[in-house]
Amino acid sequence: MNRTPMKRRYTATGPAADVIEAVYERAQHSCELCTAAVGPQRGMDHHLHHRRPRRAGGSKRPDTNLPSNLLLLCPTCHEVVESRRLAGYENGWILRSEAKPAEVPVTIWKGTRQVYLTDDGRYRWLA
């Protein structure tokens, strides 16, 4: 009996390249929380944070990888968002599973602005 290990097929579950670029442009290549310029290496110098988590294995919901669900964060701010869950929910940095990201405002820029993040990669200012 041949017991050759099965190779797992990689399935990309992250945002598409054009979505990533839209988030970078929206944030002007700076952390959307503290406004510090971020370096070029994703995963080291900066992170794309999913406001509504993807959960293990990704998500089939169509808005999971849209700009409205993504924040460009420096590693320090990403750690703060992930470790201070209550503040994360209060500021729209973390969303509950039933939330629609484009409909929940988020606090950005050192707490000076609250905005909606649009599906096309822009800010929509609160009135």
N, C-alpha and C positions, 0 to 999 in steps of 0.2 A: 504494500500500500504506500503510495507516494504521499508524504506529509509535507509538501512544500508550503511554507507559510503564505497566506494570502496577502497580497499587497493592498493596502488601503488606498482608496482613491481620494485624493485631496479635493475638497469642495471649498471654494472661496466663500466665506460668509461675511466678509467686510465690505466697506463701501467701494464703489467703483472709482476709478482714477479721476473722472470729471467731478464727482461729488467731493472727493478729497480736495481737489484744486479750488472748488467753490468755497469750501470751509476755510482754506488758507487765505483766499482773497478776502472773504468777509472779515476775518480776524486780522487782516493785514500782517500775517505771519508773526503774530504776537499772541501770548496767552490771553484768552478771553476773560480770565478772572483778574490776574494781577497786572496785565498789560506788558509784561516783560517780553522782549523779542525772543523767539524760540530758534534753536539751531536746526540744522537741516536733517538730522537723522531721527526719523520716526521711531518711537519706542525707546529712544535714549534721550534725545534733546527735547522732544515733545510727544504728546499722546493725543489721539483722537478718542475722546470719551463719549460713550453712548449714554445719553441721559436716561433713556429707558433701556435697561440692560438687555443684551442679546440672549442671555441665559446660556447654559451649556449647549454647545453644538450649533449655535446661531438661532436665528428666528426666521420664520416664513412671512412675518408681517411686512407689508411693502414699505412702511415708513421707517423701519428699523435703521436702514443705512442712508436715510435722506439727511440733508444738512440741518433740518429742524431738530433732529435727534442727536446731533454731534456738536461737541465743543472742542476747540483746540486749546489744550492745556499744557503748561510746563509740568515737569514731573512733580514738583513740590505742590502745586495746586491740585494736581490729580490725586496725590496722596491725601490732601486735606478733604477733598470731595468724597473720596472713598471711605475715609476714617470717621468723618463727622456726618453720619447719615441723616440725622435730624435736620441739621443746617442744610444738607443737600436737598432734602425734600422741601424745606421752607423757601429755598432760593431757586428752585426749578432745575438744579444741577442733576438731581436724580428724580426719576419719575416712576410711579407705580405702573404695573403691567397694563392696566386698563386705560392709561392716559394716552392722549394723542399729542405728540410733541409740539406740533405747530400751534396748539391751542393753550399751552401752558407757558406763561412768561418765565424768563430766566434772569437772574441778577448777574450783571457783568461789570467789567471795568472798575475793580476795587469797590464794588457796591454802589457805584454812582448812577447806574442805569438799570432799568428793568425793561426788557424787550421781549418780543416774540421772535423766534428764529423761523424763517420761512423755508418751505420745501425747495425753493430755488436758490438758497444760499445767501439770503440777505437778512438784515434786521428790519423788523417792523416795530416802530416806536410806539409805546403806550401813549394814549392821549393824555 
